[in-house]
């Protein structure tokens, strides 16, 4: 049989279907970041972060209820015991990213900082597993660090400017999100193999989101009084109220689905194609923010720095995948 567009992946997807999955992955990823910026009209980050997680359950729960997706063969005690560390880090990574992106211009700046995630992953892997990166993998971290610093300081790479720009609350929150998500990956990787065997990526993501909601609700009740949330919501006009609810739903659904599509790509493709796709995803996010988000500016030094960092991410992903 001729190989070509109808060639199937390891799990049976044809090339056109994989293209569709990639497009949906990029679209939902960019959509989440664009709509997350619209949430700034409601200045209660914990409530917004929780709404985003809950919206995803509107999609996930019916799949289980209608037996479209099989619930994993695990007891709730096994789920909670094994997934709560993953869910905790997922919750912290999510809410710190929401706080960072709520700042003016925070969408693009957050993703500039998040481009340094490979650097964080290497450092954490070294600290917790004692594993050093291979030579070329280690060298690929240099353009990432340089690009992030260049974009963050708009090309003013002096100590004073770097200290000012990289020690802002926005930068600290974005880096905290990086650390939490990198640690989440480490914890998930080291999970009991017997539990991992019973959890496909889609169910893992759904259960982690469900546990994260359970963790977020107390935070909302503690840090954001119900009266304040209600007053802010009723202060909207009816039109603004409906728009906010619609934007919240689209934002949350985009967040959930982009993770689901990403897991689908990770499970179907090899490490190098996935790494390339993951790098280009960040380009799609920047383009989406530039085109659809007021207040997001991209002066040339920022574009150059982002380009260098993204190229470094691509080099790291390929070198790491090839173990060189």
C-alpha positions, 0 to 999 in steps of 0.5 A: 500500500502506498504511503502518503496522506492516508498513512496511519499513525501507531494508533490508527489516525490517518494523516488528515485526522492528525492535521485536524487534531493539530489545528484544534490543539493550536486553535484551543490553545490560542483561544484559551489565552485570548479569552483569558484576557477577557476575564480581567473585567471580573477581578477575582482570579480564584473564582475565574480560575475555578470557573475555567476548570468547571467548564471543562467538566461540562464536556468530561462528565457526560462522556462518563455518564453516557459510557462514551468514555470508560471510567478508569477501573480504580476506586476513589481511594486509589484515585485520590491517594495517587492523583492528589499530588498531581492535582495539587501541582496542577491547581497551583500551576493553573492559578498562578498562571491565571494571576500572571495573565490577569496583569496588563500585558500579562498574556504575552509576558507570561508566555515569554517566561513560560518559554523557559519551562525546559530550563526549569524541567532540567533543573528540577530533574537534576535536583530530584532525580540526579539526572544531568542533561546530555551535552547538546540538550544542555547547550540548547538551554542557553538560547532559551535563557537568552531569549527570555531575558532579551524579550523581558527587558526589550533588549536592555540586557544590563543587570539593573533592567533584568533585575527590575523586569524579572523580579516583578510579581508577574514574572514571579507568578509565571515562573511559579506556574512553570515550576509547578507544571514541571514538578507535576510532570515529574510526579506523574512520571514517577507514579505507581506503574500499576496505577498509570496502566489503568489511566489513559491520558484523557481520564488522567486529565479529567480526574486531575481537573476534578480534584483541582476543582475540589481544591480550588473551591475552598480557596475561593471561599477563603480569599474571595467572599461570596458577597464581593463576588455577587456584588461584582457580578450584579454590577454588570449590565445584563449584556455584559453579564451574558458576555462574561458567562459566554467568555468564561465558558469558552475560556474554560472549554478551550483550556480543557480541550487544548490539554486533551488535544495535546495529550492526544498528540503526545500519545499518537506521535513520536517525541520529535514531531510532538516537540516540534508541534509543542514549540509551534503552539507557542507561536500560535499563542503569540499570534492569537494574542497579537491579533485579538487581545487589546493591550498586548504589544509586540515591539521588535526586541520582544519579537526577537527575544521570543523568536530566539527562545522558541528556537531554543525550545525547539532545539532542546525538544529535538536534542532531548528526544534524541538523547544527545 
